[in-house]
Amino acid sequence: MLAVGKKHESWVADGIGRYEKRLRKPFDASWQLLPHSSREGDAARAEESERILAKLDRGAFVVLLDERGQGVDSPALARTLRGAFDSGRTVTVVIGGAYGVEDRVRERADFVWSLSQLVFPHQLVRLILAEQLYRAQEISAGRPYHHV
């Protein structure tokens, strides 16, 4: 996971850890945090987008979290991730900064995903993301964590 922002707050780290210790390859996750820009608005978005693009592996399947992205249910997310893994690609989930990302990051993404029409704080998004990765893993394995 690649996120613009500060380190996980303790309550977030505890929650993320709860799910990450249950993740197994290929769903296992690690975090790379990029610093916020000291600029504002478009200048911050441009600087942070440049940092994000520089960190993306060429062959990675990139999932961009964006409030204007596609809303999917958990089984559809599991299928999307499983498809990327089955094609031999690593998955990088990107969480942009407070001003979002430039179109070039959106264009690089293989999947632009909206968690909700609501806007959440970045720390909470990280926790939700960790839980959804675990849920996708369990759905893919046919285990009963997810109930329909």
C-alpha positions in Angstrom: 0.0 0.0 0.0 1.2 3.4 -0.9 -0.2 6.4 1.0 0.5 10.1 1.4 0.4 11.0 5.0 1.8 10.6 8.5 2.6 7.3 10.2 -0.4 5.3 11.5 -1.8 6.6 14.7 -1.7 4.0 17.4 -5.4 3.1 17.3 -5.1 2.7 13.5 -1.9 0.7 13.8 -3.5 -1.7 16.2 -6.5 -2.2 13.9 -4.4 -2.6 10.8 -2.1 -5.1 12.6 -5.1 -7.2 13.6 -5.9 -7.8 9.9 -2.4 -7.8 8.5 -1.3 -10.6 10.7 -4.0 -12.8 9.1 -3.1 -11.9 5.5 -1.3 -14.6 3.5 0.3 -14.4 0.1 -0.7 -13.0 -2.3 -2.9 -10.8 -0.1 -0.2 -9.9 2.4 0.4 -6.2 2.6 3.1 -3.7 3.5 2.8 0.1 3.8 4.9 2.8 2.3 4.1 6.3 3.5 5.0 9.3 1.5 5.3 12.7 3.2 2.6 15.4 2.6 3.7 18.2 0.4 4.4 21.5 2.2 2.5 23.2 -0.6 -1.3 23.6 -1.0 -3.9 23.0 -3.7 -2.7 22.2 -7.2 1.0 22.5 -6.3 0.6 19.9 -3.5 -1.4 17.6 -5.7 1.3 17.8 -8.4 4.2 17.2 -6.0 2.5 14.3 -4.3 1.4 12.7 -7.6 5.0 12.8 -8.8 6.1 11.0 -5.6 3.4 8.4 -6.1 4.2 7.8 -9.8 7.9 7.4 -8.9 7.1 4.6 -6.5 4.9 2.5 -8.7 6.4 -0.6 -10.2 6.0 -0.8 -14.0 4.1 -4.1 -14.0 2.0 -3.5 -10.8 -1.8 -3.6 -10.9 -2.6 -0.2 -9.4 -5.7 0.4 -7.4 -6.4 4.1 -6.7 -8.7 5.0 -3.9 -10.8 7.9 -5.1 -14.2 9.2 -4.1 -15.1 9.5 -7.8 -14.1 5.9 -8.5 -16.2 2.8 -9.0 -18.1 1.5 -6.0 -18.0 -2.3 -5.8 -19.1 -4.9 -3.3 -16.7 -7.1 -1.4 -17.1 -10.1 -3.7 -16.4 -7.9 -6.8 -13.3 -6.5 -5.1 -12.1 -10.0 -4.3 -12.5 -11.0 -7.9 -10.6 -7.9 -9.1 -7.7 -8.6 -6.8 -7.7 -12.3 -7.5 -7.6 -11.6 -11.2 -4.5 -9.4 -10.8 -2.8 -12.0 -8.6 -3.7 -14.8 -11.0 -2.1 -12.9 -13.9 1.1 -12.7 -11.9 1.0 -9.0 -11.0 1.6 -7.4 -7.7 -1.1 -5.1 -6.4 -0.4 -1.6 -5.2 -3.2 0.3 -3.6 -2.7 4.1 -3.6 -4.2 6.6 -1.2 -3.5 10.1 -2.3 -3.1 13.2 -0.2 -5.7 15.7 1.0 -5.9 17.4 -2.4 -6.2 14.1 -4.3 -4.1 13.1 -7.3 -3.5 14.4 -10.7 -5.1 12.8 -13.7 -1.9 11.1 -14.7 -2.1 9.0 -11.5 -5.7 8.1 -12.3 -4.7 7.2 -15.8 -1.9 4.9 -14.5 -4.4 3.1 -12.3 -5.9 -0.2 -13.5 -8.8 0.2 -11.2 -10.2 3.4 -9.5 -12.1 2.4 -6.4 -14.5 4.4 -4.3 -15.0 3.1 -0.8 -18.1 5.3 -0.5 -19.7 8.5 -1.6 -18.7 9.7 1.8 -15.2 11.2 2.5 -13.3 9.5 5.3 -10.2 10.6 7.1 -7.0 9.0 5.7 -6.2 7.1 8.9 -9.7 5.5 8.9 -9.3 4.6 5.2 -6.2 2.7 6.0 -8.0 0.6 8.6 -10.9 0.0 6.2 -8.5 -1.0 3.5 -6.8 -3.5 5.7 -10.1 -5.1 6.7 -11.3 -5.2 3.1 -8.1 -7.0 1.9 -8.6 -9.6 4.6 -12.2 -9.9 3.6 -11.2 -10.3 -0.1 -8.7 -13.0 0.9 -11.3 -14.9 2.8 -13.9 -14.6 0.0 -11.3 -15.8 -2.5 -10.5 -18.8 -0.3 -14.2 -19.7 0.1 -14.0 -19.2 3.9 -17.1 -18.0 5.8 -15.8 -14.5 7.1 -18.0 -12.7 4.6 -21.8 -13.4 4.9 -24.1 -12.5 2.1 
